[in-house]
Amino acid sequence: MKRRLFSTLMLSVTTWLGSTTAWAQQAFRAGKDYITLERPVATESGTGKIEVLEFFWYSCPHCNAFEPAFEQWAKNAPKDVVVRRVPVAFREDFVPQQRLFYTLEAMNLLEKMHIKVFNAIHGEKLMLNSEATVLAWAEKQGIDKAKFAETYKSFGVAAKAKRAVQLQNDFKIEGVPSLGVAGRYYIDGTLAGNMDRALKVAEALIAQTRQGR
């Protein structure tokens, strides 16, 4: 969803292409299909790894629609690709969902609960845009209320939320869902045409990064 306007997404599960020839045939172009950052962003993936970031917002309907395809794509990613999700905060009322994401991550509940957050917002029509609504939802899921609240308010979660905003700004994120590749490239549905094609652009940039090592 764009801060101002974000195009309608057409989604399908993509498969990883197997040869560098296939990548070349895609003929994706910088400035048209993706943007090369003026200043590379430091990654957390480690030596020999290629980092792919998905910038998202739980309340974004486009992110909700994209989630199944991206989840499958991430599961099929090569071993040298590290996939991380980054919740954005364009406004102050986005922050509770940022903290929700990082609290679930810290409690090792993200794999189980990530899709449930999307379902709560888009299926059950819950807002989850304040500390009170987030804590109430977590308790309803059977999560220890005291431990969740302590983690939610912890320095560690606050630091990760702050880092997410820094990444959002470094990549100059204007809308979600969008992707950052190798700390050098930015892709979204507007540039690529749709998020299915954005994943293909990401695959091509991963192959390009791998070849350039």
Protein Blocks (a to p, Z undefined) as FASTA:
>chain_A
ZZkbccddddddddddfbfklmmmnopaehklpccdfbdcddfebghiacddddddfklm
klmmmmmmmmmmmmmpcfkbccddddddfbfklmmmmmmmmmmmmnopmmmmmmmmmmmm
mmnopaklafklmmmmmmmnopafklmmmmmmpmklmmmmmmmmmmmmmnopabdcddde
hhlaccdfklnopaklmmmmmmmmmmmmmmmZZ
